[in-house]
Amino acid sequence: MESTFQKLRRFNLIMGFFHFVQAIAMVFLAYFVIDKIEAFQPTIVQNYLTFVPGEGLVLTGRELFTLPFGILVALFLFLSALAHFIISVPNKIFGVYVEGLKKGINQFRWFEYALSSSIMIVLTSVLFGVVDIASLLLIFVANASMNLFGLVMEQLNSGFDKGKVKWGPFVWGSIAGLTPWVVVALYIFGSGNVADAPWFAWAILFAYFFAFNAFPFNMIAQYLKLGKWKDYLVGERTYIILSLVAKSILAWLVLFGAMQP
């Protein structure tokens, strides 16, 4: 069993390296090769109501700051790399990681997902025109809540029996996670002319559809103990692989989406 966990340790280090290399490549491209990415710095605004004599309450707004888009996309992958290194390198933290896995819980995964994937959905939202700070904050929290529901799912069902799985957190987390993408879809199709949606809009939505369904399927397979998923570590490795594949695809699509007119 110990050799199994040591292999998982090396696996985490390798996956962290892949995330890190991609993040470095993104920074290099965005700030030394492709000027258009560096120049893409959307302005974040705050909308509010103000009273105008003769007109009543009027929706207005003010500019808050510009968003360094390229570096934040790279940060998404840097955070993933950092999470892999944190649970793999220090012996004490790796021990906590292993003890959690033995109970069917990986708290590090869900906290990292809550932060990194929420940054990505905010950047994706900005790419499609969501620049109001209040909307972006709600999108961030809704996505983070989805991932924290995943942690609650594992905590609630630690040492679970196949016939006694409590699916509540899974359902509520799915609803919370779907909501930001409904907002993005409203912006994409708001004009009423679907043909106007750029290619990267479809690519990102397709990539998200893959990721949104793959991660829950992995969890379902774990709790229904389907085939190899009877071993919790099979699901853990699958999460790690899915994380690399889904994050890599989304990150590069979003980064190059910044080059569109």
N, C-alpha and C positions, 0 to 999 in steps of 0.2 A: 504493500500500500504506500509506503514512504517513497519508493521509487516512482510510483505513479504521480505523486504530488511534485516530486522533483522534475519530472518530465513536464508537468503543467507549469512549473516555474519557468523553465526554459522556453516553453511555448509562449508564455506571457511576455518574456523578454524579446522574443523574435517579433511578435505582433507589435510591441511597443516600438521596436526599431523601424518597422514598416510605416507606422504612423508618423514617426519622427522624421524620416527621410522625406516623406511626402510634404510635410509641413515646411521643411527647409526649402524644398523645390518650389513650393507656392510663394514663399517670401522672395526667393530669387527671381522668379518669373514676374511677380507683381511689382517689384521695386527696381529691377535691373534690366528687364527684357521687354515687358509689355507695358508701355506707358499708359495705355488706356485703362488698365486695371488700377494702377496707382491713382489715376485721375478720378476714378469713380468713388466719390465720397458724398453720398446722399446727405441731405440736410434733414435732421430730425426736428420736428416741430411740436409745439404744445397748442392744442385747440381749446378754446374756452368761450363762454358766453359773456358778452359785454352789452351794457345798455347804451343805446344811441338815441338821443332825443328825436322824436318824430318817427322813429322806426321800431323802437322797442328793443327786445333782446336780439342780438345779432351774433351769429357764430363767427368768431375770428381766431387768430392765432399768432404765434411768434416763433421765430427760429431759435432753437436751443444750441445745437452743435452739429458738426459734420461727423459722419461715421467713417472711420478708416476701414473700409470694406475688406480690402485684400488681406490686411494683417489679421482681421478677425476671423476670416475663413481659415487661415493658417492656424490661429489660436485654437480653433475647434479640434484640429488634429493634434496640436501640441498637448492639449489637455488629455486626450485619449492616450497619447504616448506616456505622459507623466503618470497617469493612473496605473498603467501596466508596470512601469518601473517601480512605483511606490509599493505595490503589493508583492513585487518579486525580489527586490534588492535587499531591503532591511529584513533581517531574520525575524525580528519581533513582530513586524507587521505581517510578514508572510505566515507566521504561526497563527495569527488571528484569522487570516484569510483561510488557512487550512481548516481550522476548528469550525469556522462558519460553514465551509463546504461539507464537512462531515454531518452537519445538521440540516443541510439543504438550503443554506442562506449565503448569499454573497452581497453584503451591504455595500462594499466598495463599488460594485458594478452599478448599482442603482443611483448612488450619489454622483458618480461620474457621468452617467447618462443624463441625470437631471440637469447637470450644468452644461455639458458639451452639446447635447442634442438640442437644448433650449436655445443656446447661442445660434445654432444652425437654423432652426425654424424662424428665429427673429431675422436673421440675414436673408433667408428665403422670402420672408414677408416683405422686407424692405425692397428686395429686388422687384417685387410685383406692385410696389406703390404704397405699402403700409408704412407711413413715416410719422404717424402720430405717436408720441411717447406713451400715452395712456394705453393705446391698443397694443403696442409692442410689449409693454409691461404685462398686460393680461395674457398675451400669447406666451410669453416666457413662463409665467407662473402656471398656466394650464398645462404646458408641456412638461414642466418639472414635476407637477402633481401626478401626471400619468406615470412617470418613472418611480416616484415615491410610492405610488399604489403598488407597483411591482415589488418593492421592498416589503410592504405590508403583506402582500400575498404570500411571500416566502416566510415571513415571520409568523403569520397566522397558521400556515400549514406545515410548519417545521415538524418533521417526524410524522408526516401525514399518512393516512391510509387511503388507498385508491378510491374507496367508496364514500369517504368523508371529507372530500376536498371542499373548502369554502371558496366559492368563485366570486364573491362580492367585489373584492378589490380589483379583480381582473376586469369585470364589467365596467365599474366606475372609472377605472384607469383608461379603458378603451374609449369611453365617451369623452373624457378630458383630453386625450391625445388627438382625437379626430377633430375637435373644435377648431384649433388653429388652422388646419388645412381647409376647413369650410370657409374660413375668412379669406385665405389665399385664393381659393376657387372663386369666391365672389368678386375679387379684384380682377382675376384673369378673365372672367366671362361677364364682367359688369357692363361692357359696351353692348352686349347682346349679339356681337358678331364673333362667333367662335373662330372663324377663319383668321381673325386678326391676332390670335394668340401665337406668340413666337415659338419656334421649335423647342427652345430650352424649357418653356413652360410645360410642354407635354413630356419632355425627358425627365424633368424633376418630379412631376406628378407620377410618372410611371415608376421611377426609382423609389419614390416614397411608398407607392402602392406595394411594391415588392418588400420593402423593409417593414412596413406597417403590418403586413400579413406574416412575414417570416418570423419575426420576434415572438408574436403571440402564439404561433404554431409551435415554436420550440417550447414555450411554457406549457401549452396544452399537452404536448407529447410527454413532458416531464411528469405532469400530475396525473395523466392517464397511464403512465408507465408503458408507453408504446415501444415495443422492440428493445433496441439498445438504450432507449431513454429510461429504462428501469434504473440505470446507473445515473445518478445526478450529475456526475462529472462529464458524461456525454453531452448533456444539455449545457454545461458550463463551457466546454470546448466549442460547442455550436454557437453559443452567444458570442464568444471571442471572434470566431470566423465571420459571423454575420456582421459584427460590429466593424471589422476591418473592411469588408466588402461594401456594405451599405454606406458607411461614412466616407469611404474613398470616392464612390460614385457620386454621392450627393455633393461632397466638397468640391470636386472638380467641375461638376455641372454648374454649381452656384458661382464658383470663381469665374468661369468663362462666360456665364450669363451676364456678368458685369461688363463684358465687352460689347454687348448688344447696343444698338442705337437708342 
